[in-house]
């Protein structure tokens, strides 16, 4: 994402007086979902994703 696009999204969020400004949407939705998981499952998922990232 270009800095100008990010700045425009942040400004739009301020104008709407939203509670939070989160983008890109997919990443924000994924992190919110992961926060709802129980700790053992969350850590297992994060460990799996780190191993996968190291292999690439």
Helices and strands as residue ranges (DSSP letters): H 3-15, H 25-36, H 39-55
